[in-house]
Amino acid sequence: MIKFSNISKYYGKTTALDTVDLDIEGGLTTVLIGQSGCGKSTILRLITGLIKPDTGSVEVSGEKLGPENLKQTRWNMGYVIQEGGLFPHMTAEGNVSIMASYLGWSKEKIRTRIHELCDLTKFPVEALSRYPFQVSGGQSQRVSLMRALMLDPDILLLDEPLGALDPLIRSELQTDLKAIFSELKKTVLIVTHDVGEAGYFGDKIVFLRDGKVIQKGTINDLLERPADKFVTKFINAQRSPVNLTEGGG
């Protein structure tokens, strides 16, 4: 579904991605994991065409991404950015329907689709008239997901979708998201730094470090057959309890 060939991306002297080759399989959930700054979010921005690679090419559904097909390709992608990215001056319904309205969908078609998405994401219909500041953090993320799914895209991209939520709401949304991914069978790409979350969602996991792909496989591959010592170190750091006797006061 998505193919990176010899992709590099630089910001001045900083290397975001370094000659990355990567295949994202269709119909599966792939998780990008690694430290902050390892290139995870850069991969999502390259797929959507928000930024261009300095070397190499990106293919989506067998076609090289370029100016001639960028708009049409984007319409086949849903993108949930960090912390949702809802427009504060628009209601939940306005946020969800913005692209459908732009594309000229009828009011009836928009209404029907929104109600389908409310059922899918367990968002209360009566809250559609509320503004982002009037709904909870978990509900905001459900609105962001509905907006990403409004055009029924084949590809769904999520950048740290649950990072800002408290543990209870995060757990509930994890369960709901996994059920949604299973039902829709779309190509899903999630960015996270949480190993447990990667293992919970990921059919495949791509581990990055310093702009390079270190390992691709299942969570068991990372746990039992790490390709690099850093993979084990990263996993163990999340397993270890916080040591309150050193440096924390």
Secondary structure as the mmCIF struct_conf table of DSSP 4:
data_model
#
loop_
_struct_conf.conf_type_id
_struct_conf.id
_struct_conf.beg_label_comp_id
_struct_conf.beg_label_asym_id
_struct_conf.beg_label_seq_id
_struct_conf.end_label_comp_id
_struct_conf.end_label_asym_id
_struct_conf.end_label_seq_id
STRN STRN1 ILE A 2 TYR A 11
TURN_TY1_P TURN_TY1_P1 GLY A 12 LYS A 13
STRN STRN2 THR A 14 ILE A 24
TURN_TY1_P TURN_TY1_P2 GLY A 26 GLY A 27
BEND BEND1 LEU A 28 LEU A 28
STRN STRN3 THR A 29 ILE A 33
BEND BEND2 GLN A 35 GLN A 35
TURN_TY1_P TURN_TY1_P3 SER A 36 GLY A 37
BEND BEND3 CYS A 38 GLY A 39
HELX_RH_AL_P HELX_RH_AL_P1 LYS A 40 ILE A 47
TURN_TY1_P TURN_TY1_P4 THR A 48 GLY A 49
BEND BEND4 LEU A 50 ILE A 51
BEND BEND5 ASP A 54 ASP A 54
STRN STRN4 THR A 55 VAL A 60
TURN_TY1_P TURN_TY1_P5 SER A 61 GLY A 62
STRN STRN5 GLU A 63 LYS A 64
TURN_TY1_P TURN_TY1_P6 PRO A 67 ASN A 69
HELX_RH_AL_P HELX_RH_AL_P2 LEU A 70 ARG A 74
TURN_TY1_P TURN_TY1_P7 TRP A 75 ASN A 76
STRN STRN6 MET A 77 VAL A 80
TURN_TY1_P TURN_TY1_P8 GLN A 82 GLU A 83
TURN_TY1_P TURN_TY1_P9 PRO A 88 HIS A 89
BEND BEND6 MET A 90 MET A 90
HELX_RH_AL_P HELX_RH_AL_P3 ALA A 92 TYR A 102
TURN_TY1_P TURN_TY1_P10 LEU A 103 GLY A 104
HELX_RH_AL_P HELX_RH_AL_P4 LYS A 107 THR A 121
TURN_TY1_P TURN_TY1_P11 LYS A 122 LYS A 122
HELX_RH_3T_P HELX_RH_3T_P1 VAL A 125 ALA A 127
TURN_TY1_P TURN_TY1_P12 LEU A 128 SER A 129
BEND BEND7 ARG A 130 ARG A 130
HELX_RH_3T_P HELX_RH_3T_P2 PRO A 132 GLN A 134
BEND BEND8 VAL A 135 VAL A 135
HELX_RH_AL_P HELX_RH_AL_P5 GLY A 137 LEU A 149
TURN_TY1_P TURN_TY1_P13 MET A 150 LEU A 151
BEND BEND9 ASP A 154 ASP A 154
STRN STRN7 ILE A 155 ASP A 159
BEND BEND10 GLU A 160 GLU A 160
TURN_TY1_P TURN_TY1_P14 PRO A 161 ALA A 164
BEND BEND11 LEU A 165 LEU A 165
HELX_RH_AL_P HELX_RH_AL_P6 PRO A 167 LEU A 184
STRN STRN8 THR A 187 THR A 192
BEND BEND12 HIS A 193 HIS A 193
HELX_RH_AL_P HELX_RH_AL_P7 VAL A 195 PHE A 201
BEND BEND13 ASP A 203 ASP A 203
STRN STRN9 LYS A 204 ARG A 209
TURN_TY1_P TURN_TY1_P15 ASP A 210 GLY A 211
STRN STRN10 LYS A 212 GLY A 217
HELX_RH_AL_P HELX_RH_AL_P8 ILE A 219 GLU A 224
BEND BEND14 ARG A 225 ARG A 225
BEND BEND15 ALA A 227 ASP A 228
HELX_RH_AL_P HELX_RH_AL_P9 LYS A 229 ARG A 239
BEND BEND16 SER A 240 SER A 240
HELX_LH_PP_P HELX_LH_PP_P1 PRO A 241 VAL A 242
TURN_TY1_P TURN_TY1_P16 LEU A 244 THR A 245
BEND BEND17 GLU A 246 GLY A 247
#
